């Protein structure tokens, strides 16, 4: 009859051991920033919680580095006293922004007088000028349901359109697809339509970000997106294909080309006045590149513009 007591005591002892181990692993906890986070200013601030009894000198040392093409350079470092169990620590200010794509920040922390240490990476930072953030979104004209591609091309030809590096384009939408009519000037080799459905304005490409690439040489369109990772201070974006003929297509419309991207292929639920991240990147035979909006960086979605699905 005493066996249950023995079992219960054993469970309590095991529970206490697990709790103690868990607590030991949480001597220092960085609650912010977290890996893949995009900082929204030029300030690097760390939110930390610590068991001050386990800090021999009641302090934590921080080091911030920038990684670019496999090369690491130290930006600034700071050692802070932990007078309380939590603190928001300002480490320093960044120089040129935005910082993202293949470049990223690393924050290292260590506890002086102990072997406790950790790393938070990758981190990016996107803080755009006021004139950029105040820029109105590009409009995608509302199209009737069941409209034919020839009708879409006629409608979009009547829209003012926008230009990037010899590629003039206009957009329209219905609940079935996003349509982009492009007219490429002589010498343009490629036009890439970038879509960020979540409109997250992040520093790094994500799995959900999509590129519809029009090749002038083959008069065709194909899809690309990326799987991201960090390996030995190097950011890697592994290219992957997406879309097929039924979900991503191009149609001749006189001298223009109409690109059709079905919404379900990019994981976007449509509704009127929704904004999605959007950019166009053009390249020519001279290997010169241009973008809409003008400051857009292909690898940093936070620099892309917005496309508004009009009523």
N, C-alpha and C positions, 0 to 999 in steps of 0.2 A: 504493500500500500504506500510505501515511501518513494516508489519510483517516480511518480509525477513531480514530487518536490525536487528530486534530483534533476529531472529534465528541465523544469522551469528555471532552476538555478543555473543550469548550463546555458539556457537560452539567454537569460539576463546577463551572464558573464560574456557570452559571445556578442550580444548587443552592445555592451559597454566597451568591448574591445574595438568593434567596428566604429562606434562613435568616436572613440579616442583617436583611431587611425584617421578618420575623416577630418577631425579637428586639426590633427597634426599636418595634414596636407593643405590646410587653409590658413597657414601662418600669415601669408600675404595673398590677397585677392585683388586683382585689377578688374574693376567693374566697367570701366570705360577708359580708353577705347577698346574695341574688340577686333579680332582679325577681319580684314576686308572692309573695315569701316571707312567712310569718307568724312573727313573733318570739314566743317563748313566755315572755317576761318583760317587765318594764318597762325593762330595760337595752338600750341600743343599742350593740352591739359590732360592730366591723368587722375582719375578717381580711384583711390586705393583704400582698402580696408586691411587692417593688420592686427594680429595678436601681439601687442607691444611687449608682453612678457617674454616673447620668443625672439625679440630683436636685441642682440647683445649690446648694441650701442644706441638702441632706440631710434634707429635711422634706416632709411632705404636710399640706395643710390640708383639714379636713372641715367641712361645714355640714349640719345636719339641719333640715328644714322640714316643716310639716304643711300639707296641702292639703285644703280643705273648701269644696265648692260653688264651685270656681274661685278661691277666695281662698287665698293662700299666706302663712303666718306662720312666721318663723324661731323655732326652738326652742332650739338651742344650736350652738356651733361650737368647734372645737379644732384646733390645729396641733401635730403630733407629729414628733419627731426619729426618723429611721430609723437606728438604730445597727446593725441587722441587716437581712438581706434579707427577713425576714418578721416580722409582729407582729400581735397581737390588741389592738385599740385600743378602750377604753371611751370612748364619746363623751358619754353622759349618760343620764338617766332620764326616762321619759315620765310624764305626769301621769295623766289619766283613761284607763282601759282598760275594755273592749276598744276598739281603734281599727281600723276597717275599713269595709267597705261602700263608701259614696261618699267616705269620708275616707281619706287615705293619707299615708304618710311618703315623703319624698325625701331621699336622701343624696347630696350633691355633694362631689367631691374635686378638688383642684387641686394642682399642684406650684409653689410659690413660685419666681419667677425663670425660669419657662418657660411655654409655652403648653399644657402637658399638663393635661388635665382630663377629668372624666367624671361621669356621673349614674347612680344606681341607684334605680329606682322601678318600680311602686309597692311599698311595704312596709306591712304591717299588724302588729298586735300583739294577741294574745289570751292573757290570763292571768286565769282565772276564780277566784273565791274557793274555798277548800277545801270549803265546804259544798255548792257547786255540783258540783265535780268528784267529790265523794263520793256524789252522788245516784244511787240505783239506776236502771237503765234501765227504760223502760216495756216491758211484756210484750206480745208478739204471740202469741196462742194458736195452737198447732199444730193444723191442720185436716187431715182425711183427704183423700186424693187423689180427685178426681172428685166432690167434694161440690157440691151445688147451691147457688145463691145464696140461695135461701129457707132452706136449712139453715144456711148461714153466718150469716145474719141472726139466726136463732133462737139459735145458739150464742153470738154476740157480745152479744146482749141479756142473756144470763146472766152476762156478765163485768162486774165492778165498774165499769169505765170511768173516764174522766178528763174534767175540764171546763176549757174555756178560753173566757171571754167569752160564756157562753150556749150554747156548743157542747159537747155531751157526746159522747165518742167512745170506741171500743174497736177494737183491731186483731187480726187473725188472718192466718195465712199457710199456704200449701202450696207445692209446687214450681212451681205454675202462676202464682200471683198473690199480691199483698198486698191484703187486704181491710180497709177502714176503715168501720165503721158510725158514722154521725153523726146526732145528734138536735139540731136547731137550735131554740132558743127563739124566741118571738115577737120580731120586730124585728131578728134577725140577717140580714144581707144576703149575707154571703159567708164561706166557710171555706176556708182554703188549707192543704193538706197538703204539707209540705216534706220532701224526701228527699235525703240525701247518702249515696250508696251507698258511697263510699270512706271515709266517717266521718273525713275529714281534719282537721276542726275548724279550717278555714282562716278568714282574715280577709275573703276576697272570694268572691263567688259564682263558680262555674266552669261550664263548658259542661255538665258531667255532673250538676249539681244540678237537681232537678226539682220543680215545683210542680203539684199537682193542685188546681184551683180549682173549688169548688162554688158556683154562683150560685143563691141562693134564688129570685130573680125569675123566672129561666127554668127552674128545677128541672133544671139540667144541670151537667155537669162538662167542663172543658177543661184542657189542659196548657200550661204556660209554662216556658221556660228562657231563658238569657241568654248572649249573646256579649259579652265584656268588652273594654274598651280604655281607654287614657288619651290624652286630647287636650288639650294646653295646660293642664295642671294640673287637668283635670276628668276624673273617673272616669265612664265611660259603660257602661251595661248595656243593650244592645239586645235588646228582647224578641222571642222567637221561639216559635212554636207547636210542640208535639209531641203525639204520640198520636192515635189514631183510635178509632172505635167498637169495633173488635175488640181494642184494647189498653188503652183507658181508658173506663170506663163507670160509670153510676150507675143503681141499681135502687131502686124504691120498696119499702119494707118497713114497712108500716103508717105511723106518723108519722115513722119514721127513713128514712135514705137509705144504701144500701150502695155505697161506691165501690170499684171493682175496678181494680187497677193491675197489669198483667202484668209480670213481672220482666224479660223480655227487652227491654221498651220502655225500662227505666231502666238496663239494662246491669249487673244484679246477679245473681251466681251465689249461690244459696241453700244454706245448710247450717245445721244445728241449732246454736243458741247463738251465731250470728253477730250482731254489733251493727251497725246502720246509723244514720247521723245522721237525726234525725226531729224535726219540730216541727209545731205546728198554730197558725195565725193566724186570728183571727175578727174580723169588723167588723160594726157594726150601723148602723141608720139615723141615729143621732146622730153617726156618723163616729168613734166610739170604737173603738179596737183593743185586743185582748187576745191573749195568746199562751200556749202551753204549749211548754216550761217558761216560768215567769213572766218570766225575764230575757232570753228569746230576742229577738234582733234579726233581722228577716227577711233583711237584706242581709249578715249576718255568720254563716255556718254554724258558726263556732267557738262560738257561743252557743246553738246548738240542743241538744236532748237526744239520747238514744240510744234505739233501739227494738231489743229483743232477740228474735230468732226462737227461741221456746221449743221444747223437745223435745216 
